[in-house]
Amino acid sequence: MKRHIAQPTIAAFLFAAGGAAPALGSPSPASITVADVVQAETRWGEAIIAIGKAYTDHQDYKAVAAQAVDTLYGYDEGPVLFKPTKAAEKEFRLTEEDALSYFVCGCVPEDHGFALQPWSKIRFENSGIIFDGDSATAMGDYFFTDANTGKEVKVDFTFEYFKGPDGNLLISVHHSSFPYHPEH
């Protein structure tokens, strides 16, 4: 099957809890569409914001995070390759427990709870999306706005998705890193 590549026509997708993301590019002949990818990105961003809000509001943020990881990542369906932004000693999170630790602290000592920041806004800018049969890979930048300072942090990402049993996209590959800044 030939891969289909969608280039973005609208560079920014902005949302906060309850916000909506505009459509990107043209429809794909693959079983996964651009709209599916944008919806998955929106769900991911909203989940990260919800975890931080639950933490700030002294609610059961670990349960919110467990639900988010379970519904956004494909650990229950098969292997997931996850390389978080702020991971050095244990760079790769191949289990659901390790992924959960990254977002809210847990079994990995270096983790400080990325989702506990908290973040007020997460904005995706896709550089491109590749559709390959029953999977799609999106690459670009996402921007996290600190809820306390209003400062925005830019992070590079690659997410690969497949359709889960309920029809929603699940993440099978998540690579995230800060952009390279050479020191001269």
N, C-alpha and C positions, 0 to 999 in steps of 0.2 A: 504494500500500500504506500502510495506517495504521501510524504508529509506536506502539510499546508502551513504556511507561515503568515501570521497577521501582523502588520505593522500598525502601531497606534496612530489614530487620527486625532485623538484628544489625549494630550500627554498627562493630564493630572486627574486623579480620582480622589476626591476629598470627601471624607465622611467623619462624623463623630457618632457617638451612640445615637441611633435613630436616623442618621443621615442616609442619603442615597448616592450611589455612584452613577455617573453617566455611562452610556454604552461606549464601547471602543471598537474601532475597525469595522470590518464587514463580517457577516456570518460565515462560519466555516462549514465545509461539507463533512467534517469529522463528527463523531458522535458527541464530542464536547464542543461547545460554542464559546465565543468571546464573552457572551453574557454570563455563561456558567463560571468562567474564570473570574470575571469582575465580581460576581456574587460571592465566590469563595474568598476572594481578597477582602471584601466587605465584611463577611462573617468572621474572618480571622482578626481583622482590626477591631471590630466591635467586641470580640471575645477578650482580647488583650486589655482593652479599656475597661470592660466589665470586671475583670479580675482585680485590677487596680482599684476600682471604685468599691468593690466588696471589701477589699483590705482596708481602705481608708474609712469606710463606714462601719468597721468592726463586725463585718458579717463573715460567714463561712467561705472565705476566699479560696481555700484549698478545694472545697467541693465545686466551686465555680470553675476553678482551673482544671480539675479532673474531668468535669463534663466537657470543657472546651477541648482539651487534648483528645478525649475519646471521640468527639464528634467532628473534629477538624483533621485529625491525623489518621492514617490507615493502619495503625499498629494491630488492630484486631483482625485485619484482612491479610497481613503479610509483613514483610520487612519494610522499615522506614529508615531512610538515611537523613539524619538531622544534624547539621553543623551550626550551632547557635553563634550569634554575634560575639557574645562575651563569654567565650569558653577557651581555656588555654590548657589546663592540666588534663581535662577529659574533654577533648575537642568534639567528639562525635557521640550523639545520644541515640543509640540503637534500640532502646527499650522505652516503653511508655513511662515507666517510673523515672528514668533519667530525664526524659523530656519534661515531665511534671516538675522535677527538681529545678530545672533551669528557670521555669516560669515563676515558681513560688518558694524556692529553697526546699531542700530535702536531703536525698541520699548522696549528693555530690558536694563535698566540702567547699569548693570554690564558688558555688552558686549563691547569689544574693537576691534572687527573685526579680528577674527582668520585668515581669508584668506588675510588680508591686511598686514601681517607680513613683507614682502612677502617671499614666499618659492620658492626655485629654483629647488627642486627635492623632489619627494615623492616616497618612496619605500615600497611595501607591502611584508610581509613574512607571508604567511598563515600557521597556525598550522594544520588546517584541514577544510574541507568543508563538510557539510551534505546536501544531496539532499533529498527532501521529496515531491514527486509529482511535483507540479507546483511552488515550492519555493526552495531556497537554502540558507544556512547560512554559512558564512565564519567567522573564528576567527583566530586572530594572532596578529602580531605587524605591525605597519606601522611607517616609519621613515621620518621625515620632515627635510629637509636641509634649514637652514636660508639663504636667498639670500644675506644678508649683511655680515654675519660672517662666513658662511660655516659650522657652528656647526649643528650637527644632533641631533634631539630630538626623543626619542622612546616613542610611545604611543600604548597601547593595544586597540584592536578593536573587535567588533562583528557587522557584517552587515547581515541582512536578505534581500533577494531579491525575487521579483516576476516579471514575464514578463508583460510589459506594452502593450498597444494597438499596438504600432509600432514594437514590438518584442524585444526592448531593455529592459534590466533589470532595475527595479526601486527599490529603497530602502524603505523597510517598517519598519525595525528596524536598528538603528544605535546607538551603545553604544561605547563610547570612554573614556579612562581614562589613567592617568599616572600609570606606574607600582608602586607597593607598595615598599617603601624603609624603613624598620624598623630602628628606631633610638635606638641605644644601649648606 
